Amino acid sequence: MPAYLDHAATTPLSGAALAALTRELARTGNPSSLHGSGRRARRAVEDAREVIAAAAGAHPSEVIFTSGGTESDNLAVKGMYWSRVAEDPKRRRILCSAVEHHAVLDTVEWLERHEGAEVAWLPVDSQGVLDLAVLEAELSRDPGSVALVTVMWANNEVGTIQPVRRVVELAHAAGVPVHSDAVQAFGSVPVHFKDSGLDAMSISGHKIGGPVGVGALLLGRSVKLTPVQHGGGQERDVRSGTLDTASIAAFAAAAEAVAATLPAEAARIAALRERLIEGVRERVPLAVLRGAPGGGRLPGNAHFTFPGCEGDSLLFLLDLAGIESSTGSACTAGVPRPSHVLLAMGLDEETARGAQRFSLGHASTEDDVDALLAALPEAYARARQAGMAGHESSIQTAGTAARQASRGT
Amino acid sequence: MSGGVDSAVAAARAVEAGHDVVGVHLALSRMPGTLRTGSRGCCTIEDSRDAWRACDVLGIPYYVWDFSERFKEDVVQDFIDEYAAGRTPNPCMRCNERIKFAALLEKAIALGFDAVCTGHYAKVIEDADGNRELHRAADWAKDQSYVLGVLTHEQLKHSMFPLADTPSKAEVRAEAERRGLSVANKPDSHDICFIPDGDTAGWLAEKIEMTTGDIVDETGAKVGEHPGANAFTVGQRRGLKLGTPAADGKPRFVLEIRPKENKVVVGPGALLAIDEIRGIKVSWAGLPITEVETGAEFDCYAQVRAHGDPVPATARMEPATDGTGASRLVVRLVSPLRGVAPGQTVVLYQGSRVLGQATIDTARSLQRAAL
């Protein structure tokens, strides 16, 4: 069994979620149908809605089921932008943190290119924490021109937790609604939709032990949203499409399990994480922890840059040793690109290329951490050697042979 | 793994032979195209996905290694510089020399691998002492030993070409089909990968400053004008737009490009016949044969294009006379070759064995020299 240190990418399905999923998959019924099968399915969906609402500190009617975090982010950002512009065409500005997940980042860029949005990218400090002064300045510049603010709850790469409460206070004072991508935070740290004051918040099933392909957008009851997807009018007419009863039930089962054990699990995982960080620092003193220290980051997140090596070389060597980690960012063609998060935190491209994220979750154990610590020194040494492969090849080629001959050696 | 059928089958055979294999796709451009158009393509998302899919089927890891910076400097810029200097380079050869079997190999060795395995049609033979020789593939029609002729002994020691003994490309496609590799019927790539539309002249025109100049005949008389000497290739006949017809009314060809004078020299096809080649940047594919050390003349076959026919020749190494210390390779062609341009690579063979190669510095026509 490999040591799975990539919970931020996806988590193993929890026992409760698997049971709910298989139970519901064996049944028939469209929750929108009025007959017995439909009523039974509807019951399962509505039970799940209540469970998820409770786990996220929301009212059940504020839960809009979606296909996952990416859809929730698209729906929130596009939907809020469109409805705000429809009410007042002057509202074209989107204030967005520079370290958002691509699901938000690319959506905002798309609105900029195609829908006339003007974007203010809000900077972060070297730990990845949002600069509230800039947010405040941008809001006060012309509050009537701002469509929305979107700032993630916690960063998916470096795990930094954002001051969401303060963001909401500032934005609301200016009369501007706020969305937050809480995909990484939900289930990992206490996330309470109502207390946060947020207008919209994205969460996902598979980051908390639920299945892939299901998520939710928590949407305040008074918040207006222009739908992205049209059809049968499900989910408050905001998100049409037949509801996936089995996945929704499994998502709820996972959320319930996570909510029930959250403080204890968070402490357990944070302790494991500290052990991991200390161990890495001890074995590879050159490694630099990125993001915020201690409680400023997600309990399961440890993110380092390893100087002199490329992240994907290290990933490959660790994979070979049975350790599953991530460079923290991916690209469609598979071409490794330096992370926009690390660049926003002020790192240069060279340093950013040496990134490696280890993320712990409900399935993590001390053995996983120990396996990493055992394999890391050799993997790092090798990756560094590969990274050092400088411009002048050490392999003898026709070119080097000719140059040596001309030097008379 | 390019995403094509050859490298997929090569990987499959390496896996089957019991090696620990990891698929690597080279990212040679920072801005990969979205989708392949027609049969051409390199570094497109679709090629990357095809290579990835082949790795999935083979059950091996897959990585994309970004060599775009190195590629730009060592292959693309070299290609531009060579054309700007009036020579005709072979970028595939440069890529094998400096990227696939150098930069990539070096990284691979550092990561703990022993060899780079590719889908080239060529053969590596090892003798009892562990010395390696490069040979033509079993299928001479598909043979790619020419573009590998630039490999040194050290590079050959870390090379694997599992398609060496394959009787034909059709066989490789059939094998891919049998193995469930989806690229079995993918069209061959051709042309230069970084010029996806195949319009080399148009591509170069954007990179090299072109100045109009004279087209002269073999006697030096002006017979026309050109938009820029670098856009021409030795042996070219079309697109010269000569105002003055040749005295004998026969077609004229580009004989020579003189970048310093910005002149293009044209003349009758007979003057394209090259009798003697002098090569620089000589390298040997494996240990050099004895005559190389002694300076004695040796019989061989010379090939100047990837798919050109080899012609009988005699060759010898000539010690440096210009104080650089670099020896030259002198190749006398027993039967003359047409359309030999400086910058091209001459690869020497004995039987199926690749002896080595040199970059053509000068190509001499005895008939023209006698004028």
Interface residues (C-beta under 8 A of the other chain):
Chain A: D312 S313 F316 L317 D319 L320 T332 A333 G334 V335 P336 R382 A383 Q385 A386 M388 A389 H391 S393 S394 I395 Q396 T397 A398 G399 A401 A402 A405 S406 R407 G408
Chain B: V22 H25 A27 R30 P32 C43 I45 S48 W52 P61 Y62 Y63 V64 W65 D66 R70 E97 R98 F101 A102 A103 L105 E106 K107 I109 A110 L111 G112 V150 L151 T152 H153 E154 Q155 H158 I280 K281 V282 S283 T324 G325 A326 S327 Q357
